[in-house]
Amino acid sequence: MTTIIKPARPRRTGPSRPAWEEEPGLAAKAGKAVLLCLVVLAVLGPLYTILLTSVSSQGTITQAGGLVLIPGEFSLDAYRQILNGGVVTRAVLVSVGVTVTGTLLSMVVSILCAYGLSRPGSFAHTPILFTLLITMFFSAGMIPSYLLVSGLGLINSYWALILPSAVSVFNIIILRGFFMGIDRGILDSARIDGASEWRILGQIVLPMSKAVTAVIALFYGVGYWNAFFNAVLYINDSSKNPLQVVLRSYVLQGVSVPGQIDVGQGVAPSLALQMAVIVIAMVPILMVYPFVQKHFTKGVMIGAVKG
Amino acid sequence: MTTTESIRRAQLAAHKHDDIASPPAPPPVRRKQGLKARFRRDRSLVLMALPVVVLLVVFAYIPLLGNVVAFQSYSPFIGIPASPWVGLENFARVFGDPNFWNAVRNTLVITGFQLVFFFPVPIALALLLNSLLRPAMRATIQAIVYLPHFFSWVLVVSVFQQLLGGAGLLSQMLRANGWSGMDIMTNPDTFLFLITSQAVWKDAGWGIIVFLAALAAIDPEQYEAAAVDGANRWRRMWHVTLPGLRSVIVLLLILRLGDALTVGFEQMILQRDAVGAEAAEVLDTFVYYTGIQNGDWSYAAAAGLIKGVISLGLILAANKVAHLFGENGVYSKS
């Protein structure tokens, strides 16, 4: 009796079509290609024209009558103007500071907590886990949260942008799931050799969890970088506004950028300036994304599977 | 609750019964030792979990108590202890307020609309990607469609304004060809389409992850057997692929219904002023404008509390329904 062993997944390992599958017709193939191109274009097209407009000279923009689709004269004036120490520069610094501090804090407390909860049966494991999980089913609401933050004296403090959103129970569950999947034998032998839990976490568990840690750090980092509404709620001092709030006022509400060259009162910011602010808000994400995105499916799904 | 959270919740739940992948749970530590001995052994683990517990107690549990202002006539100048109690007066006012009911109606209409026009998109996209044979091609397109998920709502709305706003690319092209421009960003009549296309642009790509995982879990032998039995492409999709996705679809659908009262809050607040409250006021923006903007704290807290309680009920009910469908739900009883 012969047994044909088939790999369970992935379903298709190479470009080869399984023998039983019929070759699609020409129309079907063309349709699929067009559809895929449309999808890719829908995502990348807007980004392309925004980036291009931000690096175009005023002349090219005037000629195009708005957003530039065909490259014309190249100019970095817009970036030079907004990064020369004005409002946008300060907002970038605020956002970078909040994002870096917040991500570090979130990662430290989340990794510690995930590891602390990774051994069912340990002291107070179940009550602590429940304390976390229950928060996924309710939220206190905007008004009580605002009253709390203001009661703690955090209005206009950068900590108001960090502490209330420092913990994501989902991220902890994913990390915990991954930690629980690590071979217990390794950890137990380290324990028998006298290693403390801190050392096991730092020298064995973390080095084995680089991918999932990177993905979770991206989730936290993106969360802090993109946060907009908590700044609207908790920050009244406009000099402390993060980039997303500045982006809103310059691009969506058309408030003019101080330090703009044409100092006409109440003139809407030039298109290139607006587009440059949009690009600056995208850049950190575009920089980190390629390195982390390949771990998404692996990191997140493995975490989820073992959750 | 955001879409991402729902998806991740679904992932957590959907894979509970994926026994091939989940390793056997580590054996529970024997409970021979007394509580004290166990504490001594595990105190570093407890210590590690402590910072998160403290943060959650302060920023998730304590604010719950703050909901008492919904039963007061709260004034920030005298504080909660000194503010007079008014019983259910605020709730009576909320229920009698046509603006509140407008917000409820808008919220439900948006949820319903997106259920029809957003929900199926990631499924279709996942099927399309899954039909690609070259892994490199697939990975590239995946990376591209995931990307907008990581942009902020401010950025997404800004991008849409540049494309569809009064001075945007669409109007620019219309004018160049002799038509008059149009401003989709401020038109209440097209608002539903606008916010749904924004949601699709931002999150439909990200939404395929969970469906791709479910597709990868379908045994290829089922396709082969179906093909041998003479099932064509469409019949295989109907009889093999869709049943393979059924549990994930049911789960996500139920979760979305459980979140029916929550629609992208930042997305709404960014566009409410441009479009007007008539079409764009949802429950969360209602709470924000009445409470924080107009300083009617107790009234807004009452509206928020109504929303919170109904949402909790919906989530629990949705989970119950998931169990009835034989799915695992958000939490399981194990």
Contacts between the chains, C-beta under 8 A, distances in Angstrom:
chain1	res1	chain2	res2	distance
A	6	B	220	6.9
A	6	B	221	7.0
A	8	B	20	7.4
A	8	B	219	7.3
A	9	B	216	5.1
A	9	B	217	6.9
A	10	B	135	7.8
A	10	B	216	5.8
A	11	B	130	7.9
A	11	B	215	7.5
A	11	B	216	6.0
A	11	B	218	7.2
A	11	B	220	5.0
A	12	B	133	6.1
A	12	B	135	7.8
A	12	B	220	8.0
A	13	B	135	7.7
A	14	B	133	7.8
A	14	B	135	7.4
A	15	B	133	4.9
A	15	B	134	4.9
A	15	B	135	7.9
A	16	B	133	7.5
A	17	B	133	6.2
A	18	B	220	7.1
A	18	B	223	7.5
A	18	B	224	6.8
A	20	B	223	7.4
A	20	B	224	5.0
A	20	B	227	4.0
A	20	B	228	6.4
A	21	B	223	7.6
A	21	B	227	6.6
A	22	B	227	8.0
A	22	B	232	7.5
A	22	B	233	7.0
A	24	B	233	7.7
A	32	B	128	7.0
A	32	B	131	7.0
A	35	B	128	6.4
A	36	B	128	7.0
A	36	B	132	7.9
A	36	B	141	6.5
A	39	B	125	7.1
A	39	B	128	7.8
A	39	B	141	7.3
A	39	B	145	6.5
A	40	B	141	6.6
A	40	B	144	5.6
A	40	B	145	7.9
A	42	B	201	6.8
A	43	B	144	5.4
A	43	B	145	6.1
A	43	B	147	6.4
A	43	B	148	6.0
A	43	B	201	7.4
A	43	B	205	7.1
A	44	B	144	6.6
A	46	B	159	5.0
A	46	B	162	7.4
A	46	B	163	5.9
A	47	B	159	7.8
A	49	B	162	7.8
A	49	B	169	6.8
A	50	B	159	6.6
A	50	B	162	6.5
A	64	B	172	7.9
A	65	B	172	5.3
A	65	B	175	7.5
A	65	B	176	6.6
A	66	B	167	6.3
A	66	B	168	7.2
A	66	B	169	6.4
A	66	B	172	4.1
A	67	B	162	6.1
A	67	B	163	7.9
A	67	B	168	7.4
A	67	B	169	4.8
A	67	B	172	6.8
A	108	B	51	7.8
A	109	B	51	4.3
A	109	B	52	5.1
A	109	B	55	6.7
A	110	B	52	6.9
A	112	B	48	4.0
A	112	B	49	7.1
A	112	B	51	6.5
A	112	B	52	7.5
A	113	B	48	6.3
A	113	B	49	4.7
A	113	B	51	7.0
A	113	B	52	3.8
A	113	B	53	7.7
A	115	B	45	7.5
A	115	B	48	5.9
A	116	B	44	8.0
A	116	B	45	4.4
A	116	B	46	6.6
A	116	B	47	7.4
A	116	B	48	3.4
A	116	B	49	3.6
A	116	B	50	8.0
A	117	B	45	7.7
A	117	B	49	5.8
A	119	B	26	7.1
A	119	B	29	6.9
A	119	B	42	7.8
A	119	B	45	6.7
A	120	B	25	7.1
A	120	B	26	6.7
A	120	B	28	5.6
A	120	B	29	7.7
A	121	B	28	4.0
A	121	B	29	3.6
A	121	B	30	7.9
A	121	B	31	7.1
A	122	B	29	6.5
A	122	B	38	7.3
A	122	B	41	7.9
A	122	B	42	4.3
A	122	B	45	5.2
A	122	B	46	7.9
A	123	B	35	7.5
A	123	B	38	4.6
A	123	B	39	4.8
A	123	B	41	7.3
A	123	B	42	3.9
A	123	B	43	7.3
A	123	B	45	7.1
A	123	B	46	5.8
A	124	B	39	8.0
A	124	B	42	7.8
A	124	B	46	5.7
A	128	B	46	7.4
A	128	B	49	5.1
A	128	B	53	6.2
A	131	B	53	5.8
A	131	B	56	6.5
A	131	B	57	7.8
A	132	B	52	7.0
A	132	B	53	7.7
A	132	B	56	6.6
A	133	B	331	7.3
A	135	B	56	5.7
A	135	B	60	4.5
A	135	B	61	7.6
A	136	B	5	7.9
A	136	B	9	7.5
A	136	B	330	7.9
A	137	B	312	6.1
A	137	B	315	5.8
A	137	B	316	7.6
A	138	B	64	7.4
A	138	B	308	6.3
A	138	B	311	7.9
A	138	B	312	5.4
A	139	B	60	7.6
A	139	B	308	6.6
A	140	B	60	6.7
A	140	B	61	8.0
A	140	B	63	3.4
A	140	B	64	4.8
A	140	B	66	6.5
A	140	B	67	6.7
A	140	B	308	7.6
A	141	B	63	7.3
A	141	B	67	6.6
A	141	B	287	7.2
A	141	B	301	6.8
A	141	B	304	3.7
A	141	B	305	6.4
A	141	B	307	7.5
A	141	B	308	5.3
A	142	B	284	7.1
A	142	B	287	5.4
A	142	B	288	6.2
A	142	B	291	6.8
A	142	B	292	7.3
A	142	B	300	7.6
A	142	B	304	5.9
A	143	B	66	7.2
A	143	B	69	6.8
A	143	B	287	6.7
A	143	B	291	4.8
A	143	B	292	7.7
A	143	B	297	6.0
A	143	B	300	5.2
A	143	B	301	4.1
A	143	B	304	5.6
A	144	B	63	4.0
A	144	B	64	7.0
A	144	B	65	7.5
A	144	B	66	2.9
A	144	B	67	5.3
A	144	B	69	7.2
A	144	B	301	6.6
A	144	B	304	7.8
A	145	B	59	7.5
A	145	B	63	4.8
A	145	B	66	7.5
A	146	B	291	7.6
A	146	B	292	6.4
A	147	B	63	7.5
A	147	B	66	4.9
A	147	B	69	6.9
A	147	B	76	8.0
A	147	B	80	7.7
A	147	B	297	7.6
A	148	B	58	7.7
A	148	B	59	7.2
A	148	B	62	6.1
A	148	B	63	4.8
A	148	B	66	6.0
A	150	B	76	7.8
A	163	B	55	6.9
A	163	B	58	7.8
A	163	B	59	6.4
A	164	B	59	4.8
A	166	B	55	5.6
A	166	B	59	7.8
A	167	B	52	5.3
A	167	B	55	4.9
A	167	B	56	5.9
A	167	B	59	7.6
A	169	B	56	7.8
A	170	B	5	6.1
A	170	B	8	5.0
A	170	B	9	7.4
A	172	B	52	6.7
A	173	B	12	6.7
A	174	B	8	7.5
A	180	B	25	8.0
A	180	B	26	6.7
A	181	B	23	5.9
A	184	B	26	5.6
A	196	B	44	6.5
A	197	B	44	4.2
A	197	B	45	6.0
A	197	B	48	7.2
A	198	B	44	6.4
A	201	B	48	7.7
A	218	B	150	7.9
A	222	B	150	5.1
A	225	B	152	7.4
A	226	B	150	7.7
A	226	B	151	7.2
A	226	B	152	3.4
A	226	B	153	7.5
A	226	B	154	7.8
A	226	B	155	7.7
A	227	B	152	7.8
A	228	B	152	6.0
A	228	B	153	6.5
A	228	B	154	5.1
A	228	B	266	5.7
A	228	B	270	7.9
A	229	B	265	6.9
A	229	B	266	5.3
A	229	B	269	6.6
A	232	B	269	7.8
A	233	B	292	6.7
A	244	B	152	5.4
A	244	B	154	4.7
A	244	B	155	7.7
A	245	B	154	7.9
A	247	B	152	8.0
A	247	B	154	5.0
A	247	B	155	6.7
A	247	B	158	6.4
A	248	B	154	5.0
A	248	B	158	7.8
A	248	B	270	6.7
A	251	B	154	8.0
A	251	B	158	4.4
A	251	B	161	7.1
A	251	B	162	7.9
A	252	B	154	7.1
A	252	B	157	6.3
A	252	B	158	5.9
A	252	B	161	6.3
A	252	B	270	6.5
A	274	B	158	7.9
A	274	B	162	7.9
A	275	B	162	7.5
A	278	B	155	6.3
A	278	B	158	5.5
A	278	B	159	7.0
A	278	B	162	7.9
A	281	B	151	8.0
A	281	B	152	6.9
A	281	B	154	7.5
A	281	B	155	5.3
A	282	B	151	6.6
A	282	B	155	6.6
A	285	B	150	4.9
A	285	B	151	6.7
A	289	B	147	6.6
A	289	B	150	6.4
A	290	B	143	7.6
A	293	B	143	5.1
A	293	B	146	6.3
A	294	B	139	7.6
A	294	B	143	7.8
A	296	B	146	6.8
A	296	B	209	6.9
A	297	B	209	6.4
A	297	B	212	7.4
A	297	B	213	7.3
A	300	B	8	7.4
A	300	B	11	7.1
A	300	B	209	7.1
A	301	B	11	6.8
A	301	B	15	7.6
A	301	B	209	7.5
A	301	B	213	5.5
A	304	B	8	6.9
A	304	B	11	3.8
A	304	B	12	5.2
A	304	B	14	8.0
A	304	B	15	5.5
A	305	B	15	4.5
A	305	B	18	6.3
A	305	B	21	4.6
A	305	B	22	5.7
A	306	B	22	6.1
A	306	B	23	6.9
A	307	B	12	4.6
A	307	B	15	7.7
